[in-house]
């Protein structure tokens, strides 16, 4: 199965299989990454035979399985959307309080995330209400951060981008610089504000340098000298 320059491949690794996405790029070395969602990605130059890439993945399979097993062990239990449940919000745990309300909405009051649900007895209604409330909180917090950081890139001729929120698991944010849009993951709201600020500025810098070149990181470092420490908070 292919999509553009990407190919999904599966290799046997001593009884366990690894399915990975192979992307052809202008790179010197084979690069492998286990993403936060558990997917495996490999980039390789066009000249490298697919069989050689498979062999590379097999050689790295102990590290891949170690990472996947660790992720499975650390994966939190499914959310139940019940009063008393802990919800991480900007790097701190809040206690979920579910109550009946005419409109699904969430408000943060100290260490409480108060969730209004039209029908608290219906688990499906609770999940839908939480999703709507969480998206609204994302837009509020992310817009505030964007408003604070946009002036840093405005002198470079960057127009203020529009904000979109999506439930992305493989990345924290993305930049569509030709459309003037920054997309942030709704899962980012669980991370400390310092980490949110890093992700937002990272994407804003792509409007100046739409790559990960030395010039891009030079700009990022000049605007946020402690970006590496902030990035570490995402882990």
N, CA, C and O of each residue as an XYZ file, in Angstrom:
940
protein
N       0.855     -1.191      0.000
C       0.000      0.000      0.000
C       0.882      1.228      0.000
O       1.776      1.343      0.839
N       0.654      2.145     -0.917
C       1.494      3.321     -1.025
C       0.654      4.575     -0.975
O      -0.534      4.559     -1.296
N       1.294      5.680     -0.563
C       0.656      6.992     -0.535
C       1.735      7.999     -0.838
O       2.483      8.404      0.052
N       1.824      8.420     -2.127
C       2.896      9.335     -2.504
C       4.223      8.616     -2.451
O       4.407      7.595     -3.114
N       5.152      9.140     -1.666
C       6.479      8.552     -1.530
C       6.563      7.672     -0.289
O       7.657      7.336      0.166
N       5.426      7.306      0.249
C       5.398      6.473      1.440
C       4.898      5.072      1.100
O       4.027      4.894      0.247
N       5.468      4.083      1.785
C       5.065      2.694      1.617
C       4.951      2.050      2.980
O       5.835      2.214      3.821
N       3.881      1.324      3.206
C       3.692      0.591      4.457
C       4.187     -0.838      4.253
O       3.723     -1.542      3.357
N       5.138     -1.262      5.096
C       5.752     -2.579      4.972
C       5.671     -3.318      6.305
O       5.622     -2.708      7.373
N       5.658     -4.647      6.215
C       5.625     -5.490      7.411
C       6.739     -6.512      7.322
O       6.906     -7.170      6.295
N       7.505     -6.645      8.401
C       8.605     -7.612      8.437
C       8.458     -8.516      9.655
O       7.983     -8.092     10.709
N       8.875     -9.772      9.490
C       8.872    -10.728     10.604
C      10.170    -10.583     11.379
O      11.258    -10.545     10.804
N      10.032    -10.503     12.705
C      11.205    -10.300     13.560
C      11.213    -11.355     14.660
O      11.010    -11.044     15.834
N      11.444    -12.579     14.278
C      11.559    -13.647     15.265
C      10.283    -13.935     16.009
O      10.306    -14.067     17.232
N       9.172    -14.038     15.314
C       7.916    -14.362     15.969
C       7.002    -13.172     16.171
O       5.790    -13.343     16.306
N       7.552    -11.977     16.193
C       6.746    -10.754     16.268
C       6.960     -9.971     14.970
O       8.030    -10.031     14.363
N       5.952     -9.256     14.568
C       6.070     -8.491     13.333
C       6.129     -7.000     13.632
O       5.602     -6.520     14.636
N       6.782     -6.293     12.736
C       6.834     -4.832     12.803
C       6.263     -4.293     11.499
O       6.759     -4.601     10.415
N       5.225     -3.494     11.617
C       4.674     -2.782     10.474
C       5.160     -1.344     10.550
O       4.988     -0.673     11.567
N       5.763     -0.881      9.476
C       6.326      0.459      9.514
C       6.012      1.205      8.217
O       5.716      0.606      7.184
N       6.086      2.525      8.310
C       5.898      3.384      7.138
C       7.260      3.824      6.631
O       8.025      4.460      7.357
N       7.558      3.488      5.397
C       8.828      3.858      4.773
C       8.614      5.107      3.927
O       7.784      5.119      3.018
N       9.367      6.154      4.236
C       9.289      7.402      3.485
C      10.611      7.636      2.771
O      11.680      7.584      3.379
N      10.522      7.888      1.503
C      11.721      8.162      0.711
C      12.037      9.651      0.792
O      11.218     10.500      0.438
N      13.255      9.949      1.271
C      13.688     11.337      1.421
C      15.137     11.470      0.967
O      15.822     10.479      0.714
N      15.573     12.693      0.872
C      16.983     12.963      0.578
C      17.763     12.964      1.884
O      18.100     14.022      2.414
N      18.049     11.766      2.400
C      18.791     11.606      3.648
C      20.008     10.734      3.394
O      20.015      9.915      2.474
N      21.029     10.911      4.205
C      22.253     10.126      4.057
C      22.154      8.782      4.758
O      22.721      7.790      4.301
N      21.425      8.757      5.878
C      21.350      7.545      6.693
C      19.920      7.044      6.798
O      18.970      7.774      6.515
N      19.779      5.798      7.206
C      18.469      5.265      7.539
C      18.073      5.811      8.907
O      18.853      5.747      9.858
N      16.870      6.343      8.999
C      16.396      6.928     10.252
C      15.116      6.238     10.681
O      14.178      6.102      9.896
N      15.082      5.805     11.929
C      13.924      5.088     12.456
C      13.368      5.822     13.661
O      14.118      6.333     14.493
N      12.030      5.872     13.749
C      11.375      6.537     14.865
C      10.148      5.759     15.288
O       9.354      5.333     14.448
N       9.989      5.571     16.595
C       8.762      5.014     17.155
C       7.955      6.194     17.674
O       8.355      6.844     18.640
N       6.835      6.473     17.049
C       6.045      7.650     17.384
C       5.258      7.433     18.668
O       5.086      6.299     19.114
N       4.778      8.533     19.265
C       4.009      8.408     20.517
C       2.757      7.552     20.394
O       2.297      6.991     21.389
N       2.192      7.439     19.181
C       0.998      6.612     19.010
C       1.324      5.139     18.768
O       0.424      4.332     18.536
N       2.627      4.786     18.822
C       3.038      3.407     18.639
C       3.354      3.023     17.207
O       3.773      1.893     16.958
N       3.166      3.922     16.267
C       3.516      3.627     14.890
C       5.025      3.759     14.684
O       5.698      4.497     15.403
N       5.539      3.039     13.700
C       6.971      3.018     13.418
C       7.198      3.653     12.050
O       6.530      3.306     11.076
N       8.143      4.580     11.987
C       8.431      5.284     10.737
C       9.915      5.192     10.427
O      10.758      5.328     11.314
N      10.223      4.961      9.166
C      11.612      4.883      8.703
C      11.748      5.778      7.478
O      10.895      5.760      6.591
N      12.816      6.553      7.432
C      13.116      7.345      6.237
C      14.410      6.829      5.633
O      15.350      6.486      6.350
N      14.452      6.775      4.295
C      15.615      6.267      3.585
C      15.702      6.936      2.225
O      14.701      7.394      1.673
N      16.916      6.985      1.698
C      17.113      7.544      0.357
C      16.502      6.619     -0.687
O      16.318      5.426     -0.442
N      16.192      7.173     -1.840
C      15.543      6.395     -2.900
C      16.423      5.236     -3.363
O      15.913      4.204     -3.800
N      17.727      5.402     -3.269
C      18.639      4.376     -3.789
C      18.733      3.144     -2.889
O      19.235      2.109     -3.330
N      18.268      3.224     -1.646
C      18.383      2.094     -0.721
C      17.286      1.078     -1.021
O      16.107      1.427     -0.966
N      17.637     -0.171     -1.337
C      16.618     -1.186     -1.629
C      15.705     -1.415     -0.430
O      16.137     -1.326      0.720
N      14.436     -1.712     -0.713
C      13.466     -1.938      0.356
C      13.891     -3.112      1.237
O      13.650     -3.100      2.445
N      14.522     -4.125      0.638
C      14.979     -5.264      1.431
C      16.027     -4.870      2.458
O      16.050     -5.411      3.563
N      16.884     -3.942      2.103
C      17.898     -3.456      3.052
C      17.242     -2.698      4.201
O      17.694     -2.757      5.344
N      16.172     -1.987      3.874
C      15.450     -1.281      4.934
C      14.790     -2.289      5.873
O      14.797     -2.109      7.091
N      14.225     -3.344      5.302
C      13.634     -4.404      6.132
C      14.679     -5.002      7.073
O      14.407     -5.217      8.254
N      15.871     -5.270      6.548
C      16.946     -5.819      7.383
C      17.314     -4.841      8.501
O      17.590     -5.254      9.628
N      17.317     -3.557      8.185
C      17.615     -2.532      9.188
C      16.571     -2.553     10.309
O      16.912     -2.455     11.488
N      15.301     -2.683      9.929
C      14.232     -2.739     10.919
C      14.370     -3.986     11.787
O      14.181     -3.918     13.002
N      14.700     -5.131     11.172
C      14.896     -6.357     11.954
C      16.023     -6.184     12.965
O      15.905     -6.614     14.113
N      17.116     -5.553     12.539
C      18.251     -5.340     13.442
C      17.860     -4.450     14.613
O      18.381     -4.597     15.719
N      16.940     -3.526     14.362
C      16.514     -2.593     15.407
C      15.283     -3.095     16.171
O      14.784     -2.401     17.057
N      14.797     -4.276     15.843
C      13.552     -4.761     16.446
C      13.600     -4.862     17.972
O      12.587     -4.572     18.610
N      14.726     -5.259     18.601
C      14.726     -5.268     20.070
C      14.432     -3.896     20.666
O      13.705     -3.792     21.655
N      14.990     -2.842     20.073
C      14.728     -1.485     20.554
C      13.281     -1.077     20.274
O      12.647     -0.405     21.088
N      12.770     -1.489     19.116
C      11.389     -1.156     18.768
C      10.415     -1.804     19.746
O       9.509     -1.146     20.257
N      10.606     -3.107     20.006
C       9.695     -3.809     20.905
C       9.818     -3.298     22.338
O       8.832     -3.244     23.073
N      11.033     -2.924     22.726
C      11.212     -2.353     24.068
C      10.406     -1.059     24.198
O       9.745     -0.835     25.212
N      10.463     -0.210     23.170
C       9.727      1.053     23.206
C       8.213      0.804     23.198
O       7.472      1.449     23.940
N       7.757     -0.138     22.354
C       6.327     -0.424     22.285
C       5.810     -1.032     23.578
O       4.712     -0.699     24.024
N       6.588     -1.921     24.187
C       6.168     -2.535     25.443
C       6.117     -1.498     26.563
O       5.235     -1.536     27.421
N       7.079     -0.569     26.543
C       7.074      0.485     27.565
C       5.855      1.388     27.404
O       5.233      1.787     28.389
N       5.521      1.704     26.163
C       4.343      2.539     25.914
C       3.067      1.838     26.393
O       2.184      2.465     26.978
N       2.986      0.538     26.137
C       1.797     -0.213     26.551
C       1.661     -0.227     28.062
O       0.555     -0.134     28.593
N       2.814     -0.346     28.771
C       2.787     -0.382     30.231
C       2.417      0.976     30.814
O       1.781      1.057     31.865
N       2.825      2.058     30.115
C       2.579      3.409     30.617
C       1.240      3.977     30.163
O       0.825      5.032     30.643
N       0.565      3.304     29.257
C      -0.694      3.814     28.719
C      -1.738      3.908     29.823
O      -2.001      2.913     30.500
N      -2.332      5.067     30.021
C      -3.317      5.216     31.085
C      -4.578      4.420     30.788
O      -4.867      4.131     29.627
N      -5.340      4.057     31.832
C      -6.588      3.328     31.605
C      -7.585      4.210     30.860
O      -7.484      5.436     30.905
N      -8.544      3.593     30.178
C      -9.536      4.380     29.432
C     -10.273      5.347     30.349
O     -10.594      5.009     31.489
N     -10.535      6.534     29.855
C     -11.253      7.523     30.649
C     -12.711      7.089     30.804
O     -13.329      6.580     29.869
N     -13.251      7.308     32.025
C     -14.631      6.902     32.308
C     -15.570      8.098     32.411
O     -16.789      7.927     32.401
N     -15.022      9.299     32.509
C     -15.816     10.527     32.565
C     -16.739     10.536     33.786
O     -17.922     10.862     33.684
N     -16.179     10.175     34.934
C     -16.940     10.122     36.176
C     -16.360     11.094     37.196
O     -15.174     11.422     37.160
N     -17.206     11.542     38.090
C     -16.758     12.422     39.167
C     -15.653     11.751     39.974
O     -15.760     10.577     40.330
N     -14.608     12.491     40.255
C     -13.481     11.965     41.013
C     -12.311     11.544     40.153
O     -11.213     11.328     40.666
N     -12.526     11.424     38.850
C     -11.455     11.027     37.938
C     -10.437     12.159     37.797
O     -10.803     13.334     37.786
N      -9.164     11.795     37.690
C      -8.101     12.787     37.516
C      -7.941     13.124     36.042
O      -7.928     12.235     35.191
N      -7.819     14.410     35.748
C      -7.613     14.896     34.390
C      -6.420     15.843     34.401
O      -6.415     16.827     35.142
N      -5.403     15.553     33.581
C      -4.233     16.423     33.521
C      -4.536     17.617     32.637
O      -4.997     17.477     31.504
N      -4.264     18.813     33.189
C      -4.595     20.063     32.515
C      -3.442     21.038     32.711
O      -3.177     21.472     33.832
N      -2.752     21.386     31.621
C      -1.598     22.282     31.674
C      -0.572     21.835     32.715
O      -0.012     22.642     33.456
N      -0.346     20.520     32.743
C       0.717     19.983     33.589
C       0.341     19.690     35.018
O       1.208     19.318     35.809
N      -0.917     19.842     35.383
C      -1.324     19.554     36.764
C      -2.619     18.744     36.761
O      -3.453     18.904     35.869
N      -2.786     17.875     37.758
C      -3.997     17.057     37.803
C      -5.180     17.833     38.372
O      -5.064     18.507     39.395
N      -6.310     17.727     37.698
C      -7.559     18.303     38.178
C      -8.528     17.178     38.506
O      -8.456     16.095     37.925
N      -9.422     17.439     39.429
C     -10.453     16.469     39.789
C     -11.701     16.769     38.976
O     -12.219     17.885     38.996
N     -12.171     15.766     38.266
C     -13.351     15.933     37.424
C     -14.613     15.908     38.276
O     -14.811     15.000     39.084
N     -15.467     16.916     38.087
C     -16.766     16.980     38.755
C     -17.840     17.026     37.670
O     -17.938     18.001     36.924
N     -18.636     15.973     37.588
C     -19.671     15.866     36.565
C     -21.014     16.263     37.171
O     -21.410     15.757     38.221
N     -21.705     17.174     36.495
C     -23.011     17.622     36.974
C     -23.935     17.845     35.783
O     -23.480     17.983     34.648
N     -25.236     17.878     36.055
C     -26.198     18.071     34.988
C     -26.206     19.529     34.522
O     -26.148     20.451     35.336
N     -26.277     19.723     33.219
C     -26.338     21.064     32.667
C     -27.037     21.038     31.320
O     -27.025     20.021     30.626
N     -27.643     22.148     30.954
C     -28.383     22.200     29.690
C     -27.443     22.141     28.494
O     -27.817     21.650     27.429
N     -26.206     22.649     28.672
C     -25.238     22.703     27.584
C     -23.927     22.080     28.019
O     -23.452     22.322     29.129
N     -23.346     21.282     27.147
C     -22.058     20.660     27.469
C     -20.979     21.732     27.526
O     -20.747     22.436     26.544
N     -20.321     21.858     28.676
C     -19.241     22.816     28.816
C     -18.375     22.441     30.008
O     -18.817     21.742     30.920
N     -17.142     22.914     29.987
C     -16.209     22.642     31.073
C     -15.630     23.937     31.603
O     -15.306     24.837     30.829
N     -15.500     24.036     32.896
C     -14.893     25.202     33.528
C     -13.870     24.726     34.549
O     -14.085     23.737     35.250
N     -12.758     25.444     34.621
C     -11.710     25.117     35.583
C     -11.849     26.050     36.772
O     -11.820     27.271     36.625
N     -12.000     25.462     37.950
C     -12.135     26.218     39.183
C     -11.138     25.662     40.194
O     -11.405     24.665     40.865
N      -9.978     26.328     40.292
C      -8.939     25.825     41.187
C      -8.424     24.489     40.711
O      -7.881     24.386     39.611
N      -8.587     23.459     41.529
C      -8.151     22.116     41.171
C      -9.301     21.246     40.670
O      -9.196     20.020     40.641
N     -10.392     21.887     40.279
C     -11.579     21.168     39.807
C     -11.836     21.479     38.340
O     -11.795     22.639     37.928
N     -12.100     20.438     37.553
C     -12.614     20.610     36.200
C     -14.088     20.247     36.253
O     -14.453     19.073     36.324
N     -14.930     21.272     36.217
C     -16.367     21.064     36.339
C     -16.958     20.836     34.956
O     -16.854     21.696     34.082
N     -17.574     19.686     34.760
C     -18.109     19.296     33.460
C     -19.626     19.250     33.518
O     -20.205     18.458     34.262
N     -20.265     20.102     32.730
C     -21.716     20.094     32.613
C     -22.126     19.117     31.520
O     -21.625     19.184     30.397
N     -23.040     18.208     31.852
C     -23.477     17.149     30.930
C     -24.999     17.143     30.864
O     -25.646     17.126     31.912
N     -25.596     17.156     29.675
C     -27.057     17.122     29.572
C     -27.680     15.904     30.240
O     -28.751     16.005     30.838
N     -27.019     14.754     30.144
C     -27.543     13.534     30.758
C     -26.405     12.794     31.464
O     -25.757     11.944     30.852
N     -26.149     13.104     32.747
C     -25.027     12.483     33.462
C     -25.133     10.971     33.609
O     -24.136     10.312     33.904
N     -26.311     10.414     33.411
C     -26.485      8.972     33.561
C     -26.110      8.207     32.300
O     -26.022      6.979     32.321
N     -25.890      8.916     31.212
C     -25.571      8.280     29.931
C     -24.070      8.406     29.660
O     -23.587      9.511     29.415
N     -23.309      7.280     29.700
C     -21.861      7.359     29.453
C     -21.518      7.997     28.119
O     -20.525      8.717     28.014
N     -22.330      7.742     27.095
C     -22.070      8.348     25.802
C     -22.216      9.852     25.846
O     -21.444     10.576     25.218
N     -23.216     10.331     26.595
C     -23.417     11.763     26.738
C     -22.248     12.401     27.477
O     -21.827     13.508     27.142
N     -21.727     11.708     28.479
C     -20.588     12.216     29.234
C     -19.361     12.357     28.335
O     -18.666     13.371     28.383
N     -19.100     11.347     27.522
C     -17.930     11.385     26.636
C     -18.059     12.509     25.608
O     -17.099     13.235     25.347
N     -19.246     12.646     25.031
C     -19.450     13.722     24.053
C     -19.296     15.089     24.698
O     -18.682     15.987     24.121
N     -19.850     15.249     25.893
C     -19.753     16.527     26.592
C     -18.306     16.846     26.939
O     -17.874     17.993     26.820
N     -17.564     15.846     27.364
C     -16.157     16.075     27.702
C     -15.383     16.505     26.463
O     -14.570     17.428     26.525
N     -15.635     15.833     25.328
C     -14.930     16.189     24.102
C     -15.202     17.618     23.678
O     -14.281     18.334     23.285
N     -16.468     18.046     23.753
C     -16.818     19.421     23.383
C     -16.197     20.423     24.345
O     -15.675     21.457     23.930
N     -16.260     20.105     25.641
C     -15.707     21.007     26.644
C     -14.187     21.099     26.525
O     -13.618     22.183     26.649
N     -13.540     19.979     26.287
C     -12.076     19.957     26.171
C     -11.626     20.758     24.948
O     -10.651     21.506     25.026
N     -12.316     20.612     23.832
C     -11.965     21.377     22.637
C     -12.107     22.878     22.882
O     -11.284     23.669     22.424
N     -13.160     23.263     23.610
C     -13.357     24.681     23.912
C     -12.242     25.202     24.813
O     -11.768     26.323     24.628
N     -11.822     24.394     25.788
C     -10.721     24.793     26.663
C      -9.410     24.892     25.875
O      -8.601     25.789     26.111
N      -9.213     23.961     24.935
C      -8.017     24.016     24.077
C      -7.982     25.323     23.297
O      -6.961     26.010     23.265
N      -9.087     25.656     22.679
C      -9.116     26.876     21.874
C      -8.849     28.110     22.734
O      -8.147     29.029     22.312
N      -9.412     28.122     23.939
C      -9.203     29.276     24.815
C      -7.745     29.415     25.223
O      -7.164     30.494     25.103
N      -7.152     28.325     25.705
C      -5.769     28.373     26.186
C      -4.790     28.583     25.037
O      -3.861     29.382     25.151
N      -4.992     27.870     23.932
C      -4.057     27.962     22.803
C      -4.130     29.340     22.134
O      -3.109     29.885     21.715
N      -5.327     29.892     22.038
C      -5.461     31.237     21.464
C      -4.729     32.262     22.321
O      -4.114     33.190     21.797
N      -4.795     32.094     23.632
C      -4.107     33.007     24.542
C      -2.605     32.938     24.341
O      -1.933     33.969     24.300
N      -2.074     31.729     24.215
C      -0.637     31.564     23.991
C      -0.244     32.123     22.626
O       0.780     32.795     22.500
N      -1.049     31.849     21.612
C      -0.769     32.358     20.277
C      -0.761     33.884     20.268
O       0.084     34.500     19.619
N      -1.691     34.485     20.981
C      -1.766     35.938     21.051
C      -0.518     36.529     21.711
O      -0.050     37.599     21.320
N       0.014     35.826     22.711
C       1.198     36.306     23.423
C       2.472     36.158     22.592
O       3.360     37.008     22.664
N       2.566     35.089     21.806
C       3.813     34.790     21.110
C       3.862     35.302     19.675
O       4.948     35.473     19.120
N       2.729     35.544     19.080
C       2.737     36.021     17.697
C       3.588     37.279     17.489
O       4.278     37.370     16.473
N       3.567     38.257     18.413
C       4.397     39.458     18.199
C       5.884     39.164     18.005
O       6.603     40.003     17.462
N       6.362     37.996     18.434
C       7.779     37.667     18.263
C       8.132     37.450     16.787
O       9.253     37.733     16.365
N       7.173     36.949     16.010
C       7.460     36.676     14.591
C       6.845     37.718     13.662
O       7.139     37.739     12.467
N       6.002     38.570     14.202
C       5.380     39.603     13.366
C       6.405     40.475     12.641
O       6.178     40.829     11.484
N       7.548     40.842     13.290
C       8.532     41.670     12.583
C       9.125     41.013     11.346
O       9.748     41.694     10.531
N       8.943     39.693     11.185
C       9.474     38.992     10.016
C       8.454     38.957      8.874
O       8.645     38.250      7.885
N       7.379     39.721      9.018
C       6.374     39.781      7.975
C       5.360     38.662      8.015
O       4.670     38.411      7.027
N       5.258     37.980      9.161
C       4.324     36.868      9.313
C       2.947     37.408      9.689
O       2.812     38.124     10.681
N       1.935     37.073      8.911
C       0.561     37.439      9.245
C       0.073     36.533     10.365
O       0.472     35.372     10.445
N      -0.781     37.052     11.221
C      -1.258     36.235     12.337
C      -2.028     35.032     11.805
O      -3.030     35.202     11.110
N      -1.578     33.820     12.121
C      -2.238     32.631     11.572
C      -3.532     32.301     12.305
O      -3.743     32.719     13.444
N      -4.378     31.558     11.646
C      -5.578     31.017     12.270
C      -5.193     29.767     13.054
O      -4.197     29.114     12.743
N      -5.982     29.440     14.064
C      -5.715     28.285     14.919
C      -6.748     27.202     14.673
O      -7.944     27.483     14.592
N      -6.290     25.967     14.555
C      -7.169     24.816     14.481
C      -6.741     23.819     15.556
O      -5.557     23.715     15.878
N      -7.695     23.098     16.101
C      -7.418     22.082     17.121
C      -7.900     20.737     16.613
O      -9.042     20.600     16.173
N      -7.016     19.738     16.677
C      -7.359     18.383     16.248
C      -6.829     17.386     17.260
O      -5.876     17.673     17.984
N      -7.442     16.220     17.312
C      -7.013     15.170     18.244
C      -5.873     14.369     17.628
O      -6.020     13.174     17.373
N      -4.746     15.018     17.391
C      -3.582     14.353     16.795
C      -2.798     13.621     17.884
O      -2.627     14.142     18.985
N      -2.327     12.422     17.579
C      -1.524     11.655     18.524
C      -0.081     11.490     18.072
O       0.793     11.216     18.894
N       0.180     11.649     16.795
C       1.537     11.429     16.292
C       2.387     12.688     16.320
O       3.600     12.616     16.124
N       1.769     13.846     16.560
C       2.520     15.096     16.634
C       1.754     16.078     17.511
O       0.539     15.977     17.683
N       2.505     17.034     18.061
C       1.900     18.031     18.953
C       1.334     19.208     18.169
O       0.392     19.861     18.617
N       1.900     19.475     17.015
C       1.425     20.597     16.223
C       1.918     20.495     14.800
O       2.819     19.711     14.500
N       1.330     21.284     13.927
C       1.778     21.356     12.538
C       1.479     22.748     12.012
O       0.638     23.468     12.549
N       2.191     23.113     10.943
C       2.074     24.445     10.374
C       1.761     24.336      8.883
O       2.501     23.703      8.130
N       0.670     24.953      8.467
C       0.336     25.037      7.046
C       0.620     26.477      6.632
O      -0.280     27.314      6.562
N       1.900     26.741      6.360
C       2.317     28.124      6.161
C       1.732     28.743      4.898
O       1.568     29.961      4.839
N       1.416     27.943      3.893
C       0.824     28.513      2.673
C      -0.636     28.917      2.898
O      -1.169     29.759      2.175
N      -1.275     28.317      3.898
C      -2.673     28.634      4.190
C      -2.825     29.555      5.394
O      -3.921     30.035      5.685
N      -1.711     29.801      6.096
C      -1.781     30.663      7.267
C      -2.507     30.016      8.428
O      -3.310     30.663      9.100
N      -2.224     28.720      8.675
C      -2.932     27.977      9.713
C      -1.942     27.218     10.594
O      -1.007     26.593     10.096
N      -2.157     27.279     11.901
C      -1.429     26.457     12.859
C      -2.415     25.452     13.446
O      -3.495     25.827     13.903
N      -2.041     24.181     13.432
C      -2.886     23.121     13.990
C      -2.196     22.569     15.234
O      -1.022     22.204     15.189
N      -2.926     22.512     16.333
C      -2.379     21.992     17.583
C      -3.196     20.788     18.032
O      -4.409     20.724     17.831
N      -2.499     19.835     18.644
C      -3.156     18.636     19.153
C      -3.924     18.947     20.428
O      -3.425     19.654     21.304
N      -5.133     18.421     20.529
C      -5.915     18.616     21.755
C      -5.250     17.944     22.948
O      -5.513     18.314     24.092
N      -4.386     16.955     22.693
C      -3.676     16.285     23.795
C      -2.605     17.193     24.401
O      -2.117     16.929     25.500
N      -2.246     18.249     23.695
C      -1.232     19.171     24.194
C      -1.707     19.903     25.439
O      -0.882     20.363     26.228
N      -3.021     20.024     25.634
C      -3.546     20.761     26.788
C      -3.185     20.088     28.110
O      -3.232     20.728     29.161
N      -2.825     18.808     28.069
C      -2.425     18.120     29.296
C      -1.017     18.505     29.742
O      -0.657     18.278     30.898
N      -0.218     19.080     28.852
C       1.185     19.379     29.135
C       1.334     20.748     29.792
O       0.437     21.585     29.681
N       2.468     20.991     30.483
C       2.684     22.289     31.123
C       2.617     23.435     30.117
O       2.915     23.260     28.935
N       2.225     24.598     30.600
C       2.091     25.748     29.711
C       3.407     26.079     29.013
O       3.402     26.496     27.855
N       4.534     25.898     29.701
C       5.828     26.170     29.081
C       6.034     25.301     27.849
O       6.629     25.748     26.869
N       5.548     24.063     27.888
C       5.653     23.169     26.735
C       4.707     23.611     25.625
O       5.057     23.543     24.447
N       3.513     24.062     25.994
C       2.563     24.567     24.994
C       3.166     25.770     24.278
O       3.054     25.889     23.058
N       3.802     26.655     25.027
C       4.431     27.834     24.434
C       5.531     27.429     23.452
O       5.683     28.040     22.395
N       6.295     26.397     23.810
C       7.336     25.922     22.890
C       6.729     25.434     21.581
O       7.206     25.794     20.505
N       5.679     24.615     21.663
C       5.075     24.064     20.449
C       4.516     25.182     19.577
O       4.692     25.173     18.358
N       3.839     26.149     20.207
C       3.257     27.249     19.437
C       4.350     28.061     18.738
O       4.227     28.373     17.553
N       5.419     28.404     19.464
C       6.481     29.191     18.842
C       7.207     28.382     17.773
O       7.603     28.930     16.745
N       7.384     27.090     18.004
C       7.990     26.210     16.998
C       7.218     26.328     15.675
O       7.812     26.491     14.610
N       5.886     26.242     15.764
C       5.081     26.311     14.541
C       5.107     27.716     13.943
O       5.103     27.864     12.721
N       5.134     28.744     14.782
C       5.193     30.106     14.264
C       6.501     30.348     13.508
O       6.517     31.051     12.498
N       7.587     29.769     13.996
C       8.883     29.944     13.326
C       8.885     29.318     11.935
O       9.666     29.722     11.074
N       8.013     28.333     11.711
C       7.944     27.721     10.385
C       7.380     28.680      9.338
O       7.555     28.454      8.140
N       6.711     29.740      9.767
C       6.238     30.732      8.800
C       7.402     31.566      8.271
O       7.288     32.211      7.229
N       8.524     31.549      8.998
C       9.733     32.235      8.550
C      10.651     31.265      7.820
O      11.191     31.581      6.760
N      10.822     30.065      8.406
C      11.656     29.009      7.809
C      10.823     27.726      7.770
O      10.736     27.034      8.785
N      10.210     27.389      6.635
C       9.334     26.210      6.560
C      10.114     24.899      6.458
O       9.862     24.089      5.567
N      11.051     24.699      7.365
C      11.875     23.487      7.376
C      12.476     23.362      8.766
O      12.117     24.113      9.673
N      13.382     22.421      8.932
C      14.111     22.278     10.193
C      15.600     22.521      9.953
O      16.455     21.763     10.410
N      15.876     23.570      9.243
C      17.244     23.925      8.902
C      17.941     24.589     10.092
O      17.323     24.881     11.116
N      19.238     24.816      9.926
C      20.001     25.524     10.948
C      19.434     26.926     11.179
O      19.423     27.419     12.306
N      18.964     27.562     10.106
C      18.378     28.894     10.237
C      17.104     28.850     11.076
O      16.840     29.758     11.865
N      16.311     27.781     10.900
C      15.086     27.637     11.696
C      15.418     27.550     13.179
O      14.850     28.280     13.991
N      16.347     26.648     13.536
C      16.684     26.479     14.951
C      17.409     27.699     15.513
O      17.322     27.982     16.708
N      18.121     28.417     14.652
C      18.748     29.649     15.103
C      17.709     30.685     15.485
O      17.851     31.371     16.497
N      16.658     30.800     14.674
C      15.573     31.725     14.989
C      14.848     31.304     16.260
O      14.564     32.131     17.126
N      14.550     30.008     16.364
C      13.851     29.508     17.551
C      14.650     29.788     18.816
O      14.093     30.221     19.825
N      15.960     29.540     18.760
C      16.811     29.763     19.925
C      16.905     31.242     20.282
O      16.985     31.589     21.460
N      16.895     32.111     19.282
C      16.979     33.541     19.557
C      15.711     34.061     20.217
O      15.761     34.997     21.016
N      14.573     33.455     19.884
C      13.300     33.891     20.449
C      12.944     33.165     21.739
O      12.215     33.700     22.574
N      13.459     31.943     21.905
C      13.170     31.144     23.103
C      14.426     30.352     23.454
O      14.535     29.186     23.073
N      15.374     30.951     24.166
C      16.657     30.293     24.459
C      16.528     28.950     25.180
O      17.386     28.082     25.019
N      15.472     28.768     25.966
C      15.325     27.524     26.737
C      14.380     26.535     26.058
O      13.724     25.743     26.734
N      14.306     26.577     24.714
C      13.341     25.725     24.022
C      13.597     24.244     24.250
O      12.650     23.458     24.277
N      14.848     23.845     24.415
C      15.137     22.417     24.629
C      14.543     21.931     25.959
O      13.970     20.843     26.024
N      14.682     22.732     27.003
C      14.111     22.357     28.297
C      12.586     22.286     28.218
O      11.962     21.404     28.808
N      11.999     23.227     27.482
C      10.552     23.211     27.321
C      10.108     21.983     26.521
O       9.104     21.350     26.847
N      10.859     21.659     25.480
C      10.523     20.487     24.669
C      10.564     19.212     25.511
O       9.742     18.314     25.331
N      11.534     19.141     26.438
C      11.670     17.961     27.292
C      10.418     17.720     28.136
O      10.135     16.582     28.511
N       9.667     18.783     28.437
C       8.448     18.647     29.232
C       7.372     17.853     28.502
O       6.452     17.328     29.129
N       7.483     17.764     27.189
C       6.489     17.010     26.405
C       6.623     15.517     26.628
O       5.686     14.765     26.360
N       7.779     15.074     27.119
C       7.982     13.644     27.318
C       7.382     13.162     28.620
O       7.467     11.976     28.938
